[in-house]
Amino acid sequence: MSNYEYKGGCHCGQVRYSFQLSQPIEDTEILACNCSICEKTGYIHLIIPKSEFELLTDWNNIENYQFNKKIAKHFFCKKCGIKSFYQPRSHPDQWSINVRCLDEFSNLHLNVKGFDGKNWEANIESIAD
């Protein structure tokens, strides 16, 4: 049973979502990846089951960007360009939430672990479920 609800979204508010966790986010592992896209955007990952995620706004507000192997789906707001969540190739049945886009981000005390995404193929087993 999920007891902790969090909300977040993009900068302009056209993309909003909520999700549930069974424990406080402070007790959940967060990943800071150094791959080219995460490093350039400052993305910090919280991987959650798709069943715990609810998009509160219309998918028509969202665009998809794909590169390299075109497996991951990098969703971003069509208006402000912020990527607040996406479909990672490492966890195809889950969402990655950009913790920096949570409403209460500045008040959270996070457990952030580094992930060497520049060498993704050699390191993916360290975060695979």
N, C-alpha and C positions, 0 to 999 in steps of 0.2 A: 504494500500500500504506500503510495506517494504522499508525503506530508509537507513538502516544501515547494512552494510555487514561486517562480521567477518570471519577470517580464522584461522584454527588451525590444530593440528594433533599430531602424536606421536613424540618421540625423534629422530628416525632415518629418518623420512620423508616418510616411506612406507605407512602410513595412513595419508591422508590429506582430509579436508572437508572445506566447507564454509556454512554459514547460514545467514539468514536475520532476522533483528528485526525491528519492527515499531518505536522503540524509542532507544535512546542510551543505551548501556549495563549498564552504570552508573545509569540509572533510572529504572533498572530492578532488581527484587528481585533475589538474589543468595542464595542458601542454603548450609550451612555447616552441614553435617550430622555426627553423632557420632556412627553410626552402625559399626560393626566389619570390613567390607570391606572398607568403606569410610574413617574411622579413620586410618586404616593401610596404605592406599594409598594416603592420603591427598587430596581426591577428593572433589571438590567444584562444586555444581550443578547449571546449568542454564537449566531450562526445556523449550523446544521449540517445536512448532508443526513440525511434520515430513515433512509437505509440505514446510517448510522454510529451510530444510537441504539438502545439496547436497554432496555426497561422491565423491571426486575428484580422488580417486585411486581405485584400484581393490579390491573387497570383498575377493579375494583369499589371500590378505595380512593380513586378520583378522581372529582371532580365537575367539570362544565363551566359556565363563566359566559360569556355573550355579551351584547354591548350594541351600540348604534348600528347599524351596517350588518349586524351578526350574521355576520360572515365569520370573524374571528379566534375561536379556541377557547381560552379561558383556563382551563386545567386547574389545579385546586388539590386539596390533600388534604382529604378529608371530615372528618378528625379534627382536625388542627391549623390548617388553612386556608392553608398556605403554597403559593404558586404557584412551583414549581421549574422548570417548562417549559411551553411552550404552542405552539399552532399560529398563527403570525402571518399576518395578511392580506397582508403585504408579500412573504412567501415561502411560498406555499401548499404547496410540495413539500418544505419543510424544517421543522425544529423550531427554536425559540428556547429556549436554555437560560439560566436565571437563574444567572449566574456566581457570585452571592452564595451560592447553594445548593450549590456544589461542596465536597467534603470538605476540600480543601486551599486554600480561598479565601484565607485570611489569609497564606499563604506565596507567593502568586502575584504577579508583577510584570506588570500588565496594560497593554495598549495600548488605552486607552479613548478613543473618539471621540464627540463629542456629536452627537445627531440631533434636529432640531426637529420632534418629533411633534405639537406643538400645531398646526402647519401641515403636517400629514401630506401632503395632496394636492399641495402645492407642492414638497415635498422628497423624496418617495419615490424619485424617479429617482436620487438621490445614493447610495442603498443597494441598489437593485434589481440583481439578477444578470443 
